[in-house]
Amino acid sequence: MNQPLSPSTFPPGFLWGTAIGSHQSEGNNHASDWWYRETQPDSRIAERCGDAIDSYHRWPEDLDLAAGAGFTDYRFGIEWSRIEPADGQVSRAALAHYRRIVEGAVARGLRPMVTLHHFTLPLWFAAEGGWQRADAEERFLRYVDALAPVLEAGVNRVETINEPNIVACLPQLEQNGGDLSAGLPVPDEKLTQIMIAVHRATVERLRARHPHLEVGWGVSVQDYQAEPGAEAATDAYAEPRDQVFLRAAKGDDFVGVQTYTRGRIDPAGRAVAPDPAAQHTMTGWEFYPHALGGAVRRAARVVGDTPLIVTENGVATADDADRVRYTTGALRSLRAAMDDGADVRGYFHWSLLDNWEWGQWGPTFGLVAVDRTTFARTPKPSLSWLGALAPAKS
Ligand code: BGC
């Protein structure tokens, strides 16, 4: 467990990637609900996304950085509001844009995984009720159908929805200003069922039209740890927050696990506040690298035979040595979970670049720093360190 990490730590063919989201990096997604919200005079969004890190134009440089460091896989987002800026109006230019990114990734030896929905919605869709609309599933599938030229350009894997369990909490998180100090709220039951139905319909549609794709979704999974006597309470706590979403993905080609920290649960089923003396990250979460192994072990128990991919893991820190320390611990705990039987097929680090963290610019998750005025990218030592651990490509 304490052996140095090396390219043989994980098996040949293990996916080795970085992850990035569309809205957090592209910039100027004028037709999205988050853009609308951030530009309102009474907006509760503290810091605007604005130009983000201009990845909409600088994606070739971003791909160069990932491929040049040694990564073999690249997870990025497609922004629905760019593909369909108005109801039923598909932008051929936007399709061509994402197609070029896929082709650019393949040309550099990177296998593309695309995310179809990562928190942002087209404003026209959100304005009429968002996921609660009667036609939500039909509208989403129409968008998925429109993506055919992108998906056929060399995409290997699709994450349908990023963190559906967080999507189902968004109404509550918007009310409390995103405060997670008392733990994750219980996801809205109706939204939970909508997310599951939309995902199932999307998997079916993609399998029918693009049988070469591996399809799954990425669930936010914390390492929930039971305080003494709290085993049953912890299971009950986890059930609506992530397990119902993991179970709904059984039988998919993979289930994405996205983990950052742990949560300790007491016998009354409440999240215990982290020890104030513990190290905390720039997002205020406990610095707890081994969360990844714990989350993967629990996810594996829930999904049974369905393979897992770590589709996000990382840390917000201004100290890159801490990023290496965190990721070392996370990867060791992941390897140990695999040794104990978890079927994990890959690891994507969040994030390739420092980017907009949903209302804040402060927390930096990137392996690469970005100057917000010039958009110049400067690799941190962690980029080459992590890239050099890439397992052999099969
Ligand atoms: C999200 C990312 C976010 C990251 C760190 C995940 O919840 O998918 O968009 O930046 O965690 O907070």
Residues whose N, C-alpha, C, O or C-beta is under 5 A from the ligand:
A	BS01	BGC	G21
